[in-house]
């Protein structure tokens, strides 16, 4: 389905990003596994993709640093040529009540979660625009739709991706390339495991399907958006949250 497509997934050494990278590789894409510091985990992701018959490389790059991203893109071009699909997945959290949040806490999250999306998209915009199957997929969150106690910085960045996605969809439309956004609910990852059990139960009580999402639930949606099957869908926010209202 994705044969001949070069796909970059930022922050894909673990969690949702890794699941997305492996899913794209499983369906024929040449996958770039981006990481900032987790080299061993990124190499494991590459090994998994290759063991299933796919092609992948791991490329280090801090998405919050524009020059670092530009250098990363040069390395990707050397290995695979232009990028057809960019999945902006990399993100961080620094959770605190707003009254206790420092300017540094705010700026650090904004620099990665929004600045990183700008940096990667800006460096690869011409690739996506020129590709016959150009796809921009931004990974947001249900928190961007609903807000969440102690996550003013994170919620703001994830909400900001909605406007960014819609605008890029309009600017890419004349070329046939698309831009869409996925807003996952609460997903079974290491991050969720760190949440106290009583809090996890409160979250479950708000989910009509009465379960947390698996990484595969999210990766399958992204694979669809990266594929030719989604060619008439652009500017959309796909809420994959088990039925939580927003």
C-alpha positions as CSV (number, residue, x, y, z in Angstrom):
1,X,0.0,0.0,0.0
2,X,2.9,2.4,0.8
3,X,5.5,0.9,-1.6
4,X,7.9,3.6,-2.7
5,X,6.9,6.1,-0.1
6,X,9.4,7.7,2.2
7,X,7.9,8.3,5.7
8,X,9.5,10.2,8.5
9,X,8.0,9.7,12.0
10,X,9.4,12.1,14.6
11,X,9.9,10.8,18.1
12,X,9.4,7.2,17.0
13,X,11.9,5.3,19.2
14,X,9.0,4.3,21.6
15,X,5.3,4.6,22.3
16,X,2.8,5.7,19.7
17,X,5.6,6.9,17.4
18,X,7.3,3.6,17.3
19,X,4.0,1.8,16.6
20,X,3.3,4.2,13.7
21,X,6.8,3.6,12.3
22,X,6.4,-0.1,12.5
23,X,3.0,0.0,10.9
24,X,4.1,2.1,8.0
25,X,7.1,-0.2,7.5
26,X,4.8,-3.2,7.5
27,X,2.9,-1.8,4.6
28,X,5.9,-1.1,2.4
29,X,7.1,2.4,3.3
30,X,10.8,3.3,3.6
31,X,10.7,4.5,7.2
32,X,12.8,7.1,9.0
33,X,12.8,6.5,12.8
34,X,13.7,9.8,14.4
35,X,15.0,10.0,17.9
36,X,16.6,12.7,20.1
37,X,18.5,10.6,22.7
38,X,17.2,7.0,22.7
39,X,19.6,5.6,20.1
40,X,19.3,2.0,21.3
41,X,15.5,2.1,21.3
42,X,15.5,3.6,17.8
43,X,17.8,0.9,16.5
44,X,15.4,-1.7,18.0
45,X,12.5,-0.2,16.1
46,X,14.6,-0.3,12.9
47,X,15.4,-4.0,13.6
48,X,11.7,-4.8,14.0
49,X,10.7,-3.1,10.8
50,X,13.5,-4.9,8.9
51,X,12.7,-8.3,10.5
52,X,9.2,-7.9,9.0
53,X,10.6,-7.2,5.5
54,X,10.5,-3.5,5.6
55,X,13.2,-0.8,5.1
56,X,14.2,1.7,7.8
57,X,16.9,3.9,9.2
58,X,17.3,5.7,12.5
59,X,18.2,9.3,12.3
60,X,19.0,11.5,15.3
61,X,17.6,15.0,15.5
62,X,16.2,17.4,18.1
63,X,13.0,18.6,16.5
64,X,13.1,21.8,18.7
65,X,16.4,22.9,17.0
66,X,15.8,24.1,13.4
67,X,19.4,23.6,12.3
68,X,19.4,20.1,13.7
69,X,16.2,19.3,11.8
70,X,17.7,20.7,8.6
71,X,20.7,18.5,9.0
72,X,18.5,15.5,9.7
73,X,16.6,16.2,6.5
74,X,19.8,16.3,4.5
75,X,20.7,12.8,5.9
76,X,17.2,11.5,5.0
77,X,17.5,12.9,1.4
78,X,20.9,11.2,1.1
79,X,19.5,7.8,2.2
80,X,16.0,7.8,0.6
81,X,15.4,11.0,-1.4
82,X,12.5,13.3,-0.9
83,X,10.0,12.6,2.0
84,X,6.4,11.8,0.9
85,X,4.9,11.4,4.4
86,X,5.7,13.4,7.5
87,X,4.2,12.3,10.8
88,X,4.8,15.0,13.5
89,X,4.6,12.8,16.6
90,X,7.4,14.0,18.9
91,X,6.1,15.6,22.0
92,X,6.9,16.1,25.7
93,X,5.0,17.0,28.9
94,X,6.0,19.0,32.0
95,X,2.8,18.8,34.1
96,X,2.1,21.4,36.8
97,X,-0.8,23.4,38.0
98,X,-0.7,26.7,36.1
99,X,0.0,28.7,39.2
100,X,3.2,26.7,39.7
101,X,4.2,26.6,36.1
102,X,7.4,28.5,35.2
103,X,8.1,30.3,32.0
104,X,10.7,27.7,31.3
105,X,8.2,24.9,31.8
106,X,5.9,26.7,29.3
107,X,8.5,27.5,26.7
108,X,10.2,24.0,26.8
109,X,6.9,22.3,25.9
110,X,5.9,24.8,23.3
111,X,9.4,24.6,21.7
112,X,9.1,20.8,21.2
113,X,5.4,20.3,20.6
114,X,4.7,23.3,18.4
115,X,8.1,24.5,17.4
116,X,9.2,21.0,16.4
117,X,6.1,20.7,14.2
118,X,7.0,24.0,12.5
119,X,10.7,23.0,12.1
120,X,10.0,19.6,10.5
121,X,7.2,20.8,8.3
122,X,9.0,23.8,7.1
123,X,12.1,21.8,6.2
124,X,10.1,19.2,4.3
125,X,7.3,21.4,3.0
126,X,8.6,21.4,-0.6
127,X,9.0,17.6,-0.5
128,X,5.4,17.1,0.6
129,X,4.1,19.7,-1.8
130,X,5.9,18.1,-4.8
131,X,5.1,14.5,-4.0
132,X,2.2,12.9,-5.9
133,X,1.1,11.3,-2.6
134,X,2.2,14.0,-0.1
135,X,0.9,13.6,3.4
136,X,1.2,15.6,6.5
137,X,-0.1,13.9,9.7
138,X,0.0,15.8,13.0
139,X,-0.4,13.9,16.2
140,X,-2.5,15.9,18.7
141,X,-4.4,14.7,21.8
142,X,-7.8,14.6,23.3
143,X,-6.2,16.9,25.9
144,X,-6.0,19.5,23.1
145,X,-9.8,19.2,22.7
146,X,-10.9,19.0,26.4
147,X,-8.1,20.6,28.4
148,X,-6.7,18.7,31.3
149,X,-5.8,19.7,34.9
150,X,-2.1,20.5,35.3
151,X,-1.4,20.5,31.5
152,X,-2.0,24.1,30.4
153,X,1.2,24.0,28.3
154,X,0.6,20.6,26.8
155,X,-3.1,21.2,26.1
156,X,-2.3,24.5,24.4
157,X,0.3,23.0,22.1
158,X,-2.0,20.1,21.1
159,X,-4.9,22.5,20.5
160,X,-2.6,24.6,18.3
161,X,-2.1,21.7,15.9
162,X,-5.8,22.0,14.8
163,X,-5.3,25.4,13.4
164,X,-1.9,24.5,11.9
165,X,-3.3,21.4,10.2
166,X,-6.3,23.2,8.7
167,X,-4.1,26.0,7.4
168,X,-1.6,23.7,5.8
169,X,-4.4,21.7,4.3
170,X,-5.6,24.8,2.5
171,X,-2.1,25.7,1.4
172,X,-1.3,22.2,0.1
173,X,-4.7,21.6,-1.6
174,X,-3.8,22.9,-5.0
175,X,-1.0,20.3,-5.2
176,X,-3.1,17.3,-4.2
177,X,-1.2,16.8,-1.0
178,X,-3.1,16.6,2.2
179,X,-2.8,17.5,5.9
180,X,-4.7,15.9,8.7
181,X,-4.6,15.6,12.4
182,X,-5.1,12.6,14.8
183,X,-6.2,13.3,18.3
184,X,-5.8,10.1,20.4
185,X,-7.5,9.5,23.7
186,X,-5.6,7.8,26.5
187,X,-3.2,5.2,25.1
188,X,-1.6,2.2,26.7
189,X,2.0,3.5,26.8
190,X,4.8,3.9,29.4
191,X,3.4,7.4,30.1
192,X,0.0,6.0,31.1
193,X,1.6,3.3,33.3
194,X,3.0,6.1,35.4
195,X,-0.5,7.4,36.2
196,X,-1.8,6.2,39.6
197,X,-4.3,3.4,39.3
198,X,-7.1,5.4,40.9
199,X,-6.6,8.1,38.3
200,X,-6.6,5.6,35.5
201,X,-10.0,4.3,36.8
202,X,-11.4,7.8,36.8
203,X,-10.3,8.2,33.2
204,X,-11.8,4.8,32.2
205,X,-15.1,5.9,33.7
206,X,-15.3,8.7,31.1
207,X,-14.6,6.4,28.1
208,X,-17.8,4.8,26.7
209,X,-15.8,1.9,25.1
210,X,-14.4,1.2,28.7
211,X,-10.8,0.6,27.6
212,X,-7.7,2.6,26.8
213,X,-6.5,2.7,23.2
214,X,-3.7,0.4,22.1
215,X,-0.8,1.8,20.1
216,X,-2.2,-0.3,17.1
217,X,-5.5,1.6,17.3
218,X,-3.7,4.8,16.6
219,X,-1.1,3.4,14.2
220,X,-3.8,2.0,11.9
221,X,-5.5,5.4,11.6
222,X,-2.2,7.1,10.7
223,X,-1.4,4.4,8.1
224,X,-4.8,5.1,6.5
225,X,-4.0,8.9,6.4
226,X,-0.6,8.1,4.9
227,X,-2.1,5.9,2.2
228,X,-3.7,6.7,-1.2
229,X,-7.0,5.6,0.3
230,X,-7.2,9.0,2.2
231,X,-6.6,11.2,-0.9
232,X,-9.9,13.0,-0.6
233,X,-9.6,13.7,3.1
234,X,-7.8,16.9,4.2
235,X,-7.9,19.4,7.0
236,X,-9.6,17.0,9.4
237,X,-9.2,16.2,13.0
238,X,-9.8,12.5,13.7
239,X,-10.7,12.0,17.4
240,X,-9.7,8.4,18.3
241,X,-10.7,8.5,21.9
242,X,-13.2,5.6,22.6
243,X,-16.2,7.9,22.4
244,X,-15.1,10.7,24.9
245,X,-17.0,13.9,24.2
246,X,-15.3,17.2,23.6
